[in-house]
Amino acid sequence: MQKTKLTLYIDKEISKKAKKISNLSGKSVSIMVKDYFISREKEINNIDIDSSISKWIGILEISKPYKKLRDELIEDKLKKYENIS
């Protein structure tokens, strides 16, 4: 696989932490960043998202995965329906 240079601008303290973790783990910072993005891609690919929504992935930071938010919305709608009946 061909490699390309990527410049990241991060806080000095984060840089120190990354280097420390790199030394402890025996992996370069580049490998750790690569591993992170590969794992994130796998997480995203495991989520069933409609194609009309997928273009918006990454725009908002949310604390819950899509499926959890979807399930909560469905539960809320069901509760409202049960209260009407």
Biopython code that builds the backbone (N, CA, C, O; Angstrom):
import numpy as np
from Bio.PDB.StructureBuilder import StructureBuilder

atoms = [
    (1, "MET", "N", (0.842, -1.171, 0.000)),
    (1, "MET", "CA", (0.000, 0.000, 0.000)),
    (1, "MET", "C", (0.896, 1.245, 0.000)),
    (1, "MET", "O", (1.834, 1.351, 0.790)),
    (2, "GLN", "N", (0.592, 2.168, -0.887)),
    (2, "GLN", "CA", (1.369, 3.396, -0.969)),
    (2, "GLN", "C", (1.038, 4.296, 0.210)),
    (2, "GLN", "O", (-0.125, 4.444, 0.585)),
    (3, "LYS", "N", (2.058, 4.888, 0.783)),
    (3, "LYS", "CA", (1.863, 5.764, 1.934)),
    (3, "LYS", "C", (1.924, 7.211, 1.490)),
    (3, "LYS", "O", (2.563, 7.543, 0.491)),
    (4, "THR", "N", (1.253, 8.064, 2.243)),
    (4, "THR", "CA", (1.262, 9.490, 1.991)),
    (4, "THR", "C", (1.469, 10.221, 3.302)),
    (4, "THR", "O", (1.131, 9.703, 4.367)),
    (5, "LYS", "N", (2.007, 11.389, 3.233)),
    (5, "LYS", "CA", (2.280, 12.171, 4.440)),
    (5, "LYS", "C", (1.018, 12.905, 4.876)),
    (5, "LYS", "O", (0.278, 13.446, 4.054)),
    (6, "LEU", "N", (0.792, 12.911, 6.168)),
    (6, "LEU", "CA", (-0.341, 13.607, 6.753)),
    (6, "LEU", "C", (0.175, 14.429, 7.921)),
    (6, "LEU", "O", (0.829, 13.893, 8.817)),
    (7, "THR", "N", (-0.106, 15.701, 7.920)),
    (7, "THR", "CA", (0.332, 16.568, 9.010)),
    (7, "THR", "C", (-0.840, 16.814, 9.949)),
    (7, "THR", "O", (-1.904, 17.257, 9.517)),
    (8, "LEU", "N", (-0.649, 16.529, 11.223)),
    (8, "LEU", "CA", (-1.671, 16.767, 12.243)),
    (8, "LEU", "C", (-1.208, 17.876, 13.171)),
    (8, "LEU", "O", (-0.035, 17.936, 13.541)),
    (9, "TYR", "N", (-2.106, 18.733, 13.537)),
    (9, "TYR", "CA", (-1.812, 19.766, 14.520)),
    (9, "TYR", "C", (-2.595, 19.441, 15.790)),
    (9, "TYR", "O", (-3.825, 19.484, 15.810)),
    (10, "ILE", "N", (-1.859, 19.116, 16.841)),
    (10, "ILE", "CA", (-2.490, 18.772, 18.113)),
    (10, "ILE", "C", (-1.760, 19.491, 19.238)),
    (10, "ILE", "O", (-0.645, 19.982, 19.062)),
    (11, "ASP", "N", (-2.407, 19.543, 20.391)),
    (11, "ASP", "CA", (-1.799, 20.183, 21.555)),
    (11, "ASP", "C", (-0.503, 19.482, 21.934)),
    (11, "ASP", "O", (-0.342, 18.281, 21.716)),
    (12, "LYS", "N", (0.400, 20.239, 22.495)),
    (12, "LYS", "CA", (1.698, 19.696, 22.892)),
    (12, "LYS", "C", (1.545, 18.556, 23.891)),
    (12, "LYS", "O", (2.254, 17.553, 23.811)),
    (13, "GLU", "N", (0.621, 18.713, 24.830)),
    (13, "GLU", "CA", (0.406, 17.671, 25.846)),
    (13, "GLU", "C", (-0.109, 16.376, 25.211)),
    (13, "GLU", "O", (0.296, 15.283, 25.609)),
    (14, "ILE", "N", (-0.983, 16.499, 24.246)),
    (14, "ILE", "CA", (-1.496, 15.314, 23.558)),
    (14, "ILE", "C", (-0.369, 14.638, 22.792)),
    (14, "ILE", "O", (-0.283, 13.411, 22.752)),
    (15, "SER", "N", (0.490, 15.441, 22.188)),
    (15, "SER", "CA", (1.641, 14.899, 21.462)),
    (15, "SER", "C", (2.534, 14.092, 22.400)),
    (15, "SER", "O", (2.998, 13.007, 22.049)),
    (16, "LYS", "N", (2.771, 14.630, 23.594)),
    (16, "LYS", "CA", (3.588, 13.921, 24.582)),
    (16, "LYS", "C", (2.933, 12.600, 24.980)),
    (16, "LYS", "O", (3.600, 11.572, 25.098)),
    (17, "LYS", "N", (1.612, 12.646, 25.185)),
    (17, "LYS", "CA", (0.889, 11.435, 25.572)),
    (17, "LYS", "C", (0.948, 10.396, 24.452)),
    (17, "LYS", "O", (1.134, 9.207, 24.709)),
    (18, "ALA", "N", (0.789, 10.853, 23.215)),
    (18, "ALA", "CA", (0.836, 9.926, 22.077)),
    (18, "ALA", "C", (2.203, 9.250, 21.996)),
    (18, "ALA", "O", (2.288, 8.045, 21.760)),
    (19, "LYS", "N", (3.261, 10.017, 22.191)),
    (19, "LYS", "CA", (4.612, 9.445, 22.138)),
    (19, "LYS", "C", (4.847, 8.467, 23.290)),
    (19, "LYS", "O", (5.495, 7.435, 23.119)),
    (20, "LYS", "N", (4.311, 8.804, 24.464)),
    (20, "LYS", "CA", (4.460, 7.926, 25.621)),
    (20, "LYS", "C", (3.738, 6.598, 25.378)),
    (20, "LYS", "O", (4.289, 5.526, 25.631)),
    (21, "ILE", "N", (2.505, 6.683, 24.888)),
    (21, "ILE", "CA", (1.740, 5.470, 24.595)),
    (21, "ILE", "C", (2.425, 4.677, 23.495)),
    (21, "ILE", "O", (2.439, 3.446, 23.523)),
    (22, "SER", "N", (2.991, 5.385, 22.528)),
    (22, "SER", "CA", (3.717, 4.738, 21.438)),
    (22, "SER", "C", (4.885, 3.917, 21.983)),
    (22, "SER", "O", (5.084, 2.765, 21.597)),
    (23, "ASN", "N", (5.640, 4.520, 22.874)),
    (23, "ASN", "CA", (6.782, 3.816, 23.474)),
    (23, "ASN", "C", (6.335, 2.613, 24.296)),
    (23, "ASN", "O", (6.958, 1.553, 24.241)),
    (24, "LEU", "N", (5.259, 2.777, 25.053)),
    (24, "LEU", "CA", (4.771, 1.684, 25.902)),
    (24, "LEU", "C", (4.197, 0.536, 25.073)),
    (24, "LEU", "O", (4.363, -0.632, 25.424)),
    (25, "SER", "N", (3.529, 0.871, 23.985)),
    (25, "SER", "CA", (2.881, -0.163, 23.185)),
    (25, "SER", "C", (3.806, -0.789, 22.155)),
    (25, "SER", "O", (3.543, -1.883, 21.655)),
    (26, "GLY", "N", (4.882, -0.096, 21.841)),
    (26, "GLY", "CA", (5.793, -0.604, 20.823)),
    (26, "GLY", "C", (5.311, -0.327, 19.408)),
    (26, "GLY", "O", (5.864, -0.857, 18.444)),
    (27, "LYS", "N", (4.283, 0.502, 19.282)),
    (27, "LYS", "CA", (3.762, 0.883, 17.968)),
    (27, "LYS", "C", (4.095, 2.345, 17.716)),
    (27, "LYS", "O", (4.126, 3.155, 18.643)),
    (28, "SER", "N", (4.341, 2.673, 16.466)),
    (28, "SER", "CA", (4.581, 4.078, 16.129)),
    (28, "SER", "C", (3.269, 4.846, 16.221)),
    (28, "SER", "O", (2.189, 4.259, 16.167)),
    (29, "VAL", "N", (3.374, 6.150, 16.357)),
    (29, "VAL", "CA", (2.177, 6.990, 16.400)),
    (29, "VAL", "C", (1.407, 6.826, 15.089)),
    (29, "VAL", "O", (0.177, 6.799, 15.090)),
    (30, "SER", "N", (2.123, 6.719, 13.982)),
    (30, "SER", "CA", (1.465, 6.520, 12.683)),
    (30, "SER", "C", (0.627, 5.250, 12.677)),
    (30, "SER", "O", (-0.501, 5.255, 12.184)),
    (31, "ILE", "N", (1.161, 4.174, 13.215)),
    (31, "ILE", "CA", (0.421, 2.906, 13.270)),
    (31, "ILE", "C", (-0.783, 3.036, 14.188)),
    (31, "ILE", "O", (-1.855, 2.515, 13.879)),
    (32, "MET", "N", (-0.620, 3.728, 15.319)),
    (32, "MET", "CA", (-1.744, 3.907, 16.240)),
    (32, "MET", "C", (-2.863, 4.712, 15.580)),
    (32, "MET", "O", (-4.039, 4.391, 15.753)),
    (33, "VAL", "N", (-2.515, 5.745, 14.832)),
    (33, "VAL", "CA", (-3.520, 6.554, 14.141)),
    (33, "VAL", "C", (-4.205, 5.708, 13.072)),
    (33, "VAL", "O", (-5.426, 5.759, 12.926)),
    (34, "LYS", "N", (-3.426, 4.936, 12.329)),
    (34, "LYS", "CA", (-3.991, 4.055, 11.298)),
    (34, "LYS", "C", (-4.962, 3.060, 11.930)),
    (34, "LYS", "O", (-6.071, 2.867, 11.432)),
    (35, "ASP", "N", (-4.541, 2.427, 13.031)),
    (35, "ASP", "CA", (-5.401, 1.467, 13.720)),
    (35, "ASP", "C", (-6.696, 2.107, 14.192)),
    (35, "ASP", "O", (-7.763, 1.498, 14.117)),
    (36, "TYR", "N", (-6.599, 3.335, 14.677)),
    (36, "TYR", "CA", (-7.791, 4.051, 15.144)),
    (36, "TYR", "C", (-8.788, 4.223, 14.001)),
    (36, "TYR", "O", (-9.970, 3.917, 14.154)),
    (37, "PHE", "N", (-8.315, 4.709, 12.863)),
    (37, "PHE", "CA", (-9.224, 4.955, 11.750)),
    (37, "PHE", "C", (-9.787, 3.664, 11.167)),
    (37, "PHE", "O", (-10.932, 3.639, 10.717)),
    (38, "ILE", "N", (-9.019, 2.618, 11.170)),
    (38, "ILE", "CA", (-9.528, 1.324, 10.707)),
    (38, "ILE", "C", (-10.629, 0.835, 11.637)),
    (38, "ILE", "O", (-11.655, 0.340, 11.172)),
    (39, "SER", "N", (-10.428, 0.969, 12.952)),
    (39, "SER", "CA", (-11.449, 0.511, 13.903)),
    (39, "SER", "C", (-12.710, 1.363, 13.802)),
    (39, "SER", "O", (-13.817, 0.837, 13.912)),
    (40, "ARG", "N", (-12.560, 2.666, 13.595)),
    (40, "ARG", "CA", (-13.729, 3.543, 13.448)),
    (40, "ARG", "C", (-14.506, 3.187, 12.183)),
    (40, "ARG", "O", (-15.737, 3.181, 12.182)),
    (41, "GLU", "N", (-13.783, 2.892, 11.113)),
    (41, "GLU", "CA", (-14.436, 2.522, 9.862)),
    (41, "GLU", "C", (-15.242, 1.244, 10.044)),
    (41, "GLU", "O", (-16.356, 1.132, 9.533)),
    (42, "LYS", "N", (-14.680, 0.273, 10.773)),
    (42, "LYS", "CA", (-15.397, -0.981, 11.027)),
    (42, "LYS", "C", (-16.665, -0.721, 11.829)),
    (42, "LYS", "O", (-17.707, -1.311, 11.547)),
    (43, "GLU", "N", (-16.585, 0.156, 12.823)),
    (43, "GLU", "CA", (-17.766, 0.497, 13.619)),
    (43, "GLU", "C", (-18.842, 1.111, 12.742)),
    (43, "GLU", "O", (-20.012, 0.738, 12.831)),
    (44, "ILE", "N", (-18.453, 2.039, 11.906)),
    (44, "ILE", "CA", (-19.417, 2.719, 11.040)),
    (44, "ILE", "C", (-20.028, 1.753, 10.036)),
    (44, "ILE", "O", (-21.226, 1.814, 9.759)),
    (45, "ASN", "N", (-19.213, 0.866, 9.493)),
    (45, "ASN", "CA", (-19.714, -0.091, 8.507)),
    (45, "ASN", "C", (-20.667, -1.111, 9.109)),
    (45, "ASN", "O", (-21.442, -1.731, 8.380)),
    (46, "ASN", "N", (-20.629, -1.301, 10.426)),
    (46, "ASN", "CA", (-21.526, -2.250, 11.088)),
    (46, "ASN", "C", (-22.877, -1.639, 11.418)),
    (46, "ASN", "O", (-23.754, -2.318, 11.951)),
    (47, "ILE", "N", (-23.046, -0.386, 11.111)),
    (47, "ILE", "CA", (-24.301, 0.307, 11.407)),
    (47, "ILE", "C", (-25.143, 0.348, 10.138)),
    (47, "ILE", "O", (-24.658, 0.724, 9.071)),
    (48, "ASP", "N", (-26.404, -0.042, 10.265)),
    (48, "ASP", "CA", (-27.316, 0.029, 9.114)),
    (48, "ASP", "C", (-27.867, 1.444, 9.007)),
    (48, "ASP", "O", (-28.737, 1.851, 9.777)),
    (49, "ILE", "N", (-27.343, 2.184, 8.037)),
    (49, "ILE", "CA", (-27.747, 3.567, 7.857)),
    (49, "ILE", "C", (-28.239, 3.744, 6.424)),
    (49, "ILE", "O", (-27.606, 3.289, 5.471)),
    (50, "ASP", "N", (-29.368, 4.406, 6.296)),
    (50, "ASP", "CA", (-29.912, 4.698, 4.982)),
    (50, "ASP", "C", (-28.924, 5.536, 4.176)),
    (50, "ASP", "O", (-28.257, 6.411, 4.728)),
    (51, "SER", "N", (-28.829, 5.275, 2.881)),
    (51, "SER", "CA", (-27.851, 5.975, 2.035)),
    (51, "SER", "C", (-28.092, 7.480, 1.996)),
    (51, "SER", "O", (-27.151, 8.251, 1.811)),
    (52, "SER", "N", (-29.343, 7.907, 2.169)),
    (52, "SER", "CA", (-29.619, 9.346, 2.154)),
    (52, "SER", "C", (-29.098, 10.031, 3.419)),
    (52, "SER", "O", (-28.949, 11.253, 3.453)),
    (53, "ILE", "N", (-28.825, 9.244, 4.450)),
    (53, "ILE", "CA", (-28.319, 9.790, 5.708)),
    (53, "ILE", "C", (-26.805, 9.650, 5.797)),
    (53, "ILE", "O", (-26.150, 10.455, 6.459)),
    (54, "SER", "N", (-26.245, 8.650, 5.148)),
    (54, "SER", "CA", (-24.823, 8.344, 5.304)),
    (54, "SER", "C", (-23.909, 9.512, 4.930)),
    (54, "SER", "O", (-22.805, 9.623, 5.462)),
    (55, "LYS", "N", (-24.351, 10.379, 4.028)),
    (55, "LYS", "CA", (-23.514, 11.517, 3.638)),
    (55, "LYS", "C", (-23.310, 12.503, 4.786)),
    (55, "LYS", "O", (-22.408, 13.339, 4.734)),
    (56, "TRP", "N", (-24.137, 12.410, 5.811)),
    (56, "TRP", "CA", (-24.042, 13.340, 6.937)),
    (56, "TRP", "C", (-23.202, 12.795, 8.091)),
    (56, "TRP", "O", (-23.023, 13.481, 9.097)),
    (57, "ILE", "N", (-22.685, 11.571, 7.962)),
    (57, "ILE", "CA", (-21.913, 10.949, 9.037)),
    (57, "ILE", "C", (-20.692, 11.800, 9.359)),
    (57, "ILE", "O", (-19.966, 12.231, 8.463)),
    (58, "GLY", "N", (-20.476, 12.037, 10.644)),
    (58, "GLY", "CA", (-19.297, 12.769, 11.092)),
    (58, "GLY", "C", (-19.518, 14.260, 11.262)),
    (58, "GLY", "O", (-18.647, 14.950, 11.792)),
    (59, "ILE", "N", (-20.661, 14.777, 10.825)),
    (59, "ILE", "CA", (-20.900, 16.211, 10.943)),
    (59, "ILE", "C", (-21.194, 16.592, 12.395)),
    (59, "ILE", "O", (-20.706, 17.611, 12.886)),
    (60, "LEU", "N", (-21.982, 15.782, 13.069)),
    (60, "LEU", "CA", (-22.328, 16.049, 14.469)),
    (60, "LEU", "C", (-21.617, 15.066, 15.380)),
    (60, "LEU", "O", (-21.413, 13.903, 15.031)),
    (61, "GLU", "N", (-21.250, 15.548, 16.535)),
    (61, "GLU", "CA", (-20.694, 14.651, 17.531)),
    (61, "GLU", "C", (-21.821, 14.240, 18.469)),
    (61, "GLU", "O", (-22.434, 15.082, 19.125)),
    (62, "ILE", "N", (-22.085, 12.952, 18.525)),
    (62, "ILE", "CA", (-23.129, 12.442, 19.405)),
    (62, "ILE", "C", (-22.525, 11.383, 20.309)),
    (62, "ILE", "O", (-21.551, 10.719, 19.953)),
    (63, "SER", "N", (-23.111, 11.239, 21.467)),
    (63, "SER", "CA", (-22.559, 10.310, 22.447)),
    (63, "SER", "C", (-23.125, 8.896, 22.295)),
    (63, "SER", "O", (-22.625, 7.955, 22.911)),
    (64, "LYS", "N", (-24.174, 8.749, 21.470)),
    (64, "LYS", "CA", (-24.798, 7.436, 21.317)),
    (64, "LYS", "C", (-24.712, 7.014, 19.854)),
    (64, "LYS", "O", (-24.754, 7.854, 18.955)),
    (65, "PRO", "N", (-24.590, 5.714, 19.624)),
    (65, "PRO", "CA", (-24.599, 5.235, 18.242)),
    (65, "PRO", "C", (-25.970, 5.411, 17.594)),
    (65, "PRO", "O", (-26.987, 5.534, 18.277)),
    (66, "TYR", "N", (-25.973, 5.422, 16.283)),
    (66, "TYR", "CA", (-27.195, 5.616, 15.511)),
    (66, "TYR", "C", (-28.299, 4.644, 15.918)),
    (66, "TYR", "O", (-29.443, 5.054, 16.113)),
    (67, "LYS", "N", (-27.966, 3.353, 16.048)),
    (67, "LYS", "CA", (-28.992, 2.350, 16.368)),
    (67, "LYS", "C", (-29.639, 2.635, 17.722)),
    (67, "LYS", "O", (-30.848, 2.463, 17.880)),
    (68, "LYS", "N", (-28.845, 3.068, 18.694)),
    (68, "LYS", "CA", (-29.379, 3.376, 20.020)),
    (68, "LYS", "C", (-30.346, 4.562, 19.937)),
    (68, "LYS", "O", (-31.430, 4.524, 20.519)),
    (69, "LEU", "N", (-29.953, 5.610, 19.216)),
    (69, "LEU", "CA", (-30.830, 6.770, 19.046)),
    (69, "LEU", "C", (-32.131, 6.375, 18.337)),
    (69, "LEU", "O", (-33.218, 6.803, 18.722)),
    (70, "ARG", "N", (-31.995, 5.550, 17.294)),
    (70, "ARG", "CA", (-33.165, 5.083, 16.546)),
    (70, "ARG", "C", (-34.108, 4.299, 17.457)),
    (70, "ARG", "O", (-35.318, 4.522, 17.448)),
    (71, "ASP", "N", (-33.547, 3.382, 18.241)),
    (71, "ASP", "CA", (-34.366, 2.562, 19.134)),
    (71, "ASP", "C", (-35.067, 3.415, 20.180)),
    (71, "ASP", "O", (-36.230, 3.170, 20.499)),
    (72, "GLU", "N", (-34.380, 4.408, 20.714)),
    (72, "GLU", "CA", (-35.001, 5.304, 21.695)),
    (72, "GLU", "C", (-36.159, 6.087, 21.081)),
    (72, "GLU", "O", (-37.195, 6.280, 21.718)),
    (73, "LEU", "N", (-35.977, 6.532, 19.847)),
    (73, "LEU", "CA", (-37.040, 7.259, 19.162)),
    (73, "LEU", "C", (-38.261, 6.368, 18.955)),
    (73, "LEU", "O", (-39.395, 6.799, 19.163)),
    (74, "ILE", "N", (-38.023, 5.142, 18.550)),
    (74, "ILE", "CA", (-39.124, 4.199, 18.345)),
    (74, "ILE", "C", (-39.837, 3.928, 19.665)),
    (74, "ILE", "O", (-41.067, 3.906, 19.712)),
    (75, "GLU", "N", (-39.076, 3.722, 20.736)),
    (75, "GLU", "CA", (-39.687, 3.477, 22.054)),
    (75, "GLU", "C", (-40.532, 4.665, 22.490)),
    (75, "GLU", "O", (-41.629, 4.481, 23.018)),
    (76, "ASP", "N", (-40.041, 5.876, 22.278)),
    (76, "ASP", "CA", (-40.801, 7.076, 22.642)),
    (76, "ASP", "C", (-42.115, 7.149, 21.868)),
    (76, "ASP", "O", (-43.157, 7.483, 22.432)),
    (77, "LYS", "N", (-42.060, 6.834, 20.575)),
    (77, "LYS", "CA", (-43.272, 6.864, 19.765)),
    (77, "LYS", "C", (-44.260, 5.799, 20.230)),
    (77, "LYS", "O", (-45.465, 6.046, 20.273)),
    (78, "LEU", "N", (-43.751, 4.608, 20.580)),
    (78, "LEU", "CA", (-44.623, 3.549, 21.070)),
    (78, "LEU", "C", (-45.278, 3.930, 22.398)),
    (78, "LEU", "O", (-46.458, 3.650, 22.611)),
    (79, "LYS", "N", (-44.527, 4.560, 23.277)),
    (79, "LYS", "CA", (-45.082, 4.994, 24.569)),
    (79, "LYS", "C", (-46.197, 6.012, 24.361)),
    (79, "LYS", "O", (-47.233, 5.945, 25.023)),
    (80, "LYS", "N", (-45.988, 6.954, 23.443)),
    (80, "LYS", "CA", (-47.022, 7.952, 23.148)),
    (80, "LYS", "C", (-48.262, 7.281, 22.583)),
    (80, "LYS", "O", (-49.386, 7.648, 22.926)),
    (81, "TYR", "N", (-48.056, 6.298, 21.716)),
    (81, "TYR", "CA", (-49.176, 5.585, 21.127)),
    (81, "TYR", "C", (-49.949, 4.819, 22.187)),
    (81, "TYR", "O", (-51.180, 4.806, 22.169)),
    (82, "GLU", "N", (-49.231, 4.174, 23.122)),
    (82, "GLU", "CA", (-49.890, 3.419, 24.180)),
    (82, "GLU", "C", (-50.691, 4.340, 25.094)),
    (82, "GLU", "O", (-51.751, 3.948, 25.582)),
    (83, "ASN", "N", (-50.211, 5.544, 25.333)),
    (83, "ASN", "CA", (-50.911, 6.495, 26.189)),
    (83, "ASN", "C", (-52.177, 7.013, 25.530)),
    (83, "ASN", "O", (-53.120, 7.390, 26.225)),
    (84, "ILE", "N", (-52.219, 7.039, 24.213)),
    (84, "ILE", "CA", (-53.403, 7.502, 23.489)),
    (84, "ILE", "C", (-54.492, 6.442, 23.509)),
    (84, "ILE", "O", (-55.675, 6.766, 23.609)),
    (85, "SER", "N", (-54.098, 5.180, 23.415)),
    (85, "SER", "CA", (-55.059, 4.066, 23.341)),
    (85, "SER", "C", (-55.813, 3.850, 24.598)),
    (85, "SER", "O", (-56.649, 2.949, 24.669)),
]
sb = StructureBuilder()
sb.init_structure("model")
sb.init_model(0)
sb.init_chain("A")
sb.init_seg("    ")
for serial, (resi, resn, name, xyz) in enumerate(atoms, 1):
    if name == "N":
        sb.init_residue(resn, " ", resi, " ")
    sb.init_atom(name, np.array(xyz, "f"), 0.0, 1.0, " ", f" {name:<3s}", serial, name[0])
structure = sb.get_structure()
